[in-house]
Amino acid sequence: MSEPSFSSLGLSSESQAALARAGYRVPTPIQARAIPLALAGKDVIGCAATGTGKTAAFVLPLVEHLAGKQGIRALVLAPTRELAMQIDEHAARFGAARGVRSALLIGGVSIGPQQQALHSRPQLIIATPGRLIDHLESRNVSLRDVELLVLDEADRMLDMGFKPQLNRILAVVPRARQTLLFSATMAGEVADFAKSHLRNPARVEISRSGTTAERAEQRVYRVPQAEKASLLLALLAEDDLSTLVFTRTKHRTDKVAQMLERAGHRVSRLHSNRSQNQRQAALEGFKEGKFRVLVATDIAARGIDVAEIGHVVNFDLPHVPQDYVHRIGRTARAAASGKASSFCGPEETGQLRDIERLMRRSVPQAEVPRSSPVFQSAATAATARMTHPGPRQPGHGVSGRPAGQAPGRHARSHPRRDRPESGSGAPPSRGAVLFSGGPRRRR
């Protein structure tokens, strides 16, 4: 059987030329199977691992469908700003030659330029659900003429709690439409959602749901929380690969980034408390090599399109097993290879078991390099910080209340350690290391 080519998929000569200019030579499996079905007007469920070319698999049919049409005729929904921006880049790359214009509607930035983009009458809207709802409520946009709807990373949108917003949006999109749903995992709520909103869809499953990138060399380190920072520094010292580090909370992201900066690494961070400009600068700097390490929460797991990420580190294991698949998908993209290291504390054993059950195989266990000079140096430094945290800072422990006013509730329930009347006389142990105890959950 001959190898598929873009010329055999039913794409126009203009799209084939745009693919050649962008460096695309041969379609990936998801592109080879999904593009002809989408061009034929069928509803499609595409299930493929992250990094297999899903974005081009729906953007190319969108461009073919929209060429020569006027008004908003297609809508793409994505869970995160970063992923929406990535899709918009693909739409500009492949749609420019066909006169297809898009408007990007995402949160974290001024709504004014987005209103101007809508006034230019684009054919394609690319949006995150929350910001699209803002525009619908302000009557900036109408979706009554939408003919083609794309739900990208549908499982992530549902995981993030966007189902109410999705239902509101789908209520104002014509029922007589073509719908393409793409996801790296397909089970439970995603399957039920697809059953409710797609009509006789063709299913394209390139990899079984829960499958990670084939070329990713996976390994897990059984390590207590107090040693995770030392282990990360030791692994970074083994090579010079670009590294993406995932933590579970924004607070942990900041702490890990600060620790790496103190160790002399070029590092940036990405989480939802960062402004859109900060998030974009972090991503661009990571792509261009300005930063070797990017520390992020799962907000980045589905919006980073960087071919050269050599190492993904799960500093914290995710609570949702499917998120592991998306994290690992950031390395070994397309035909590349890469490493994926996971740190599993004693309290995270259940999460590791759930991940292995989803993948239907175990993750190989690696030995913690405690003999590494970098590991030992970092561990010694952590112990020193614990034992000698440094001099008391000016103003520490000084109340801001007016003189003579009774102490507040916190002062009454948390007596000062240096006061003889605070208890037995022996100050409690400072026993705190950089990353002690289990990761905090979001509130």
N, C-alpha and C positions, 0 to 999 in steps of 0.2 A: 504494500500500500504506500502511495507516494506521500511525502510530507506535506501537510497543509500549508497554503500560502495565503496572504491577504487578498490576492487577486481571485482566489477561489471562493471567498466568503460572500460575494455580492456587493462589495464596497465600490463606490465610485472611483474614478481615476483621480479625482481631487483628493479624496481621503487617502488613497494609496500613496499619492505624492507627499502628503503631509506626514504619513507614517515613515516614509523613507527619509524625509528631512529630519524627523525626530530620532532617527536611528533604529527604528523597529524593522526587523528583518523577517522574522517568522512568528506567527501567532502562537501564544501560549495555549494550552489545552482549554482553559475557560473561554478564551477569546474565540478559538476555532469552533467551539460548540454553541456558545451563547449568541454570538453575533448573527449568524444566519436565522436563528429562531426569532430574535428581536426584530430583524429586518422584515421578517414575514408577518409581523404584527401580533405574535403570540405573547401571552403572559409567560414570564420566565422566573423560576426560582433558581438562583445560582449559588451553589455551595462549594466554596473552594478556600483553601488556606490563604491567609494573609500573605501578600507579596507575590501573587500569581498572575497579576495583570487584570484584576476585576474592574478597575476603574476604566481602562480603555475598552473593556468588553461591553460597557453600557454607554460610554460617551460617544463612541463611533456610531452606533445606531441612532443615538439622539441627533447627532449632527446631520446624518442622512435624512432623518425624518423632518427636521426643522428647516433645512435649506429651502429658501424661496418663500417661506411662510412669514406672516406678520402677526404680531401680538404674542402674548404669553401662551405658549402651546405645550410646554414641558416643565416639569418640576422635579428636582432632585433634593431629597432630604438626607442629611447626614447627622450623626450624633454630636460631633465636636467641630469647633471652628477650624482646627488644623486640617481635619479631613475635608471639610467643605472647601477650604482654600486650595487643597491639593486637587480636588475635582475641578474647581474653577480654572486652575492652570491647564489641566488637560482639555477643558472645553475651549479655552483660548487657543491652545496649540493646534487643535484639530478643526475648530470651527471658523477661524479667521478667514481661510480661503473660500469658505462657503457663505460668508456673510452672516454667520450665526453669532448673535450677541447674547451675553449672559449677564445677569445681575446677581451679585453675591450678598446674601442677607445673613449676617452673623452678629452675635452679641459682642460686647466688650469694646465696640467702636461707635463713633457718632452715627446716628441714624440719618442725618442730613444727606451725606453723599449717597446713601442707599436710596433715598427718595429720588434724588436726581437720576440715579441709574435706572430706576423704574420708569421715570418720565421719558427716558430714551427708547422706550418700547422694546425691551429685549424679548427674544423668543424663549429664553431659558432662564428659569429661576433656580439657583442653588442656595440652599438655606439650612440653618439649624432650626428645629421646631419652635423653640421659644421665641426667637427673633421674628420668624414668619408670623407667629400669632400676634406679635406687636404690630406688624404692618397690616395684618388683616383687621385688627381692632381699630386701627387708625384709618382704615379704608384707603391705604396707599396702594393696594394691589388687589386684583380680582383673579380668581383661579377658575372662573366659569368656562374658559375656553381650553383648559388643559386637556391634552389628548394622550400624553404619555407621562407616567409617574414612575420615578425610581426611588426605592428605599434602600440606601446603602448602609451596610452594617446594621441591619434591622435588629439583630440580637442585642447589640450594644445600646441602641435607642431604647429598647424595652427594659434592659438591665438598669438604665439610668433613670427610669421612671417617666419616660416620655409618652407612655401610652395614652393618657388623657389628651395631650397636645396632638398626637397623631390622629386620634379619633375626631378631634375638632377640625383638623385640616382636611381629613378625608371626607368629612361631611359637606364641605364646600367644593370638592373636586368632583367633576362629573363621573357618574358610575360607568358610563360608556367610555372607557379609556383602556389603554394598554398599561400594564403594571409590570415592572421588573423589580424583583426583590433579591438582593445579594447579601450574603452572610457567610462568615467563616464557620458558624455552627448552626445547626438546624434541629431544634428539639423543643418540646414543651410549649412555652408561650409563643415562641416564634412560629412554630408549626401551626398553632391555633390561629394566630394572627393572619398568616398566609392563607389559611383555609377560608377565613372570613372575607378577605379583601382581594383575592385573585380569582380569575375565572379559568378553570381548566388549565392550570399552568403546566408548561413543560419543565421538567426538573433536570438541571444540569449539575451533577455532583462529581466534581473532579477528584476530591478527596473526601473520605468518610468524615462525618461531623466529629470534631474533636481531634483531628489529625494536625500535628504540628509540621513545620517546615522540614522536609526530608533531609536536607543537608545540614541542619543545625545539630551540632554535637552537644547533646544535653548531659548535664551532670548535676547532682545535688550534694551539698555539703551539710552534714549534720553538725550544727554549731550553735552554742548558746548565744543569746542576744548580745552579751557583753563582748563577744569576740567577732561579731559581724564586721565592725569597722576595720579591725586588724586584718581580717580575711580579705576584705575588698582591696585594701592597700597592697596586700601581697599579690593578689591576682593582677592588679594593674601593673605591678612591677615586672611581671613575666613577659610582657610584650608591649607594643605601642599601638594596639588596635583601638579604633574608635569604640567607645563603650557607652551603652545606654543602661542606666541604673534605675530600676523601678522600686519605689517605696509605696506604702499603702496610704499615707496621709501627707497633707501639706506640711505639717510640722516636721515630720521625719525627712521630707525632701530638703527642707531648709537646713536641718542639722547635718545631714549627710554631705550636702554641698559645702557647707562651711568647714567640715572636717577635711574634705578633699582639698579645698583651697589652702588650708593651713599646711597640708602636706606638699604643696607646690604644684598641684595639678591644675590644668586649664579646664574650668568647669562652669557650666551654666545649669539653670534649673527651670522647670516647667510645671506649673500647677495652676489651679483655677483662681488663686488669689493674685496672680501676676496679671498686669494689664495686658491688653492685646498687643501693644507695641513691645512690651517686654517678652511676651511669649514668641512673637514673630522674630525678634532679635535673637532669642535663644536658639530657635530652630535654624535660622539662617546661619548663625555662627557655627552651629554644629555641622550643618551640611558643608560649609566652606572650609572646615578644619580649624577654625579659630579656637574652638573648644574641643578638647579630646573627649571629655566626659559630659554627658547630659543626664541630670538626675530628674526624674519625673514621676508623677502619679499616673494612674491608668488613663488620664485624659489624653496622654500622648500615644497610647498603644495603637490607636487606629488612625492617627493623622500624620505619622512621620514617614515620608517617602524618601529615604536615603539609602542608596544602593551599597554604600561602603561601611555600614555598621558591622564591625567584626565580632562584637561581644555584647550580649545582653545579660545583665545581672539582675536577678530577682532578689533584691536585698530583703524584701518581705514577700512571702507567698501571698497571692491574692485570695480573697474569700470566695470569689466566684471562679470555679475551675476553668470556664471558657476564657476568662481573661488571661490565663496562662498561655493559651493557644495564640492569642493576639500579641502578647508580649514577645513570645518566641519568634513570631512571624516578622519581627523587626529586623532579625538577622537572617542570613541565608536566603535573601530575596532572589526570586527568579532562579538563575543558574549558579548563584554564588554560594559560598559556604560560610559558616560562622560558628561561634561558640555560644552556649546558653548555660549560665551557671545560676543555681538557685540555692539560697541560704535557708535552711530549715531549722528553726529553733524547736526546742522540746514541745512548746505549746502550739506549734504549727503542724504537727504530725497529721492531724485530721485533714488539714487542707491538702497536704501532699497525697494522702490516700485518695481524696476526691479527684485530684488531678490525674493520678495514675488510673483511676477507674474510668474517667472520661476518655483517656487516650488508649485504654485497654492494654497498657504495658507499663512496666516500672521504669523510673528514671535511674540510670546508673549512679551509684554513690561514689563520690571521690573523697580522698583523704585530705583532711584539713592540713595545710602546710605550716604546721606550728614550728617546724625547724627553720623556716625561712627567716633570714635576718630582718626583712621588712616586717614580717608578722611579729617577731619578737620585739623589735624596736617599738612598733605601734602599741603592742600590749603593755610594754614597760611604761611608755608615755601615759597610757590610759590609767595605769595603776598609780603613777605619780600624781596625776591630776586628781584622782580620787583621794589620795592620802594628803596632798598639799594643794588644796584648791586655789591658793593665792591669798593675798592680803584682803582684808575687808575693804570694800569700796567706800569712798566718801559718801556720807548720807545713808549708808546701809543701816537699817533698823531704826532710823530716826522718824518719829511720827510727824505727820503733817498737820495733826490736829492742834488747835489753839491751846496754849498753856493752861493747865488746870482742868481741861475737859476730860471726862472719863474715857478710858480706852474703849474702842469699838468691839463688836462681837468677835471678829477674827483675832484681835490681840488677846481677848480673854480666853479664847479656846486654843490658841497657839502661843503659849508662853515662850519668852526668849530663852535660848539655850544658855546664855551667859548670866542669867539671873539665878541666884541661889535658891529662890523660892519656887523655881519652875518644876521641881519634882525631886527625884532622889539625889540630885547633885551631879550626877554623871551625864554629860551631854550625850544625846543619842548619836549613833554612828552616822557619819555622812554618807556611807555606802552607796555612792552614785557614780556610775560610769557613764560613758557617752551614750550608750544605747542599752540601758538595763531594762529588764521586763519586756513584756510582749508589746507589739505595736498597738498604738491607739486606734480605736475605731472612729469613723466619722460620726459626728453628732448632727 
